Amino acid sequence: MALILFNKPFNVLCQFTDRSVPPRPTLAGYGLPRDVYAAGRLDHDSEGLLLLTDDGGLAHRLTDPRHKADKTYWVQVEGEPREEQMERLRRGVVLNDGPTLPARVERMDAPALWPRDPPVRFRKTVPDAWLAVTLREGRNRQVRRMTAAVGLPTLRLVRASIGSYRLDELQPGQWRQVD
C-alpha cells in the first residue's frame, strides 16, 4: 500500500491523462509511482496538498465526509474581510447546491509560499488578505464559492493539510511517500 503526499502545482490536473487539445499538464509529468490515483480532487487552478494511493479503502476513508478528515486551505482573498463576512463563513453559506457545513475561519499572515506562475494579479487600490479555512466537506470549488458568496473573491488557494497530513516543506511538483 502506498500513500503519497504531493504538492500539486497551479494549473495541473489531478489526473494522469487529458484529452483536451492542446493537452494540459497532468500528474503524469511528476514521476509518481505506477498504479496510484488521487484520493480526492484539487481544482487545476488551486495548489497544494494532494494525496495519492493505490488502496481503494484508504482513498475512501480519506475522502468520505463521514470520516470527517478536516481539510485546511490558505486562501488569499480580494478585499479586507469584515467580521460579519468571517462569521457568515463560520456559520456556513448557502450555495446553489445547498448550505455548507460550518467552517473554521481565521485571519492569517501571508504564508511563506513559492512564487506562482502566473503571479496573482496585484491592484494598488484593492487590498487583499489571507484566511485559513478548514472544512469537513469537499464540494466542487467550495472554498472559492463560499468566499465569493460573502463578497471576498479568492485570488489564490493552497491546500495546506488533509487530516494529519501536512504540506510542510514540499515544493510544487515534489512528492514523498509516507507510511
Secondary structure, DSSP 8 states (H G I E B T S, - for coil): --EEEEEE-TT--SSS---SSS----GGGG---TT-EESS---TT-EEEEEEES-HHHHHHHH-GGG---EEEEEEEES---HHHHHHHHH--EETTEE----EEEEE--------SS-----TTS-EEEEEEEES---TTHHHHHHHHTT--EEEEEEEEETTEE-TT--TT-EEEE-
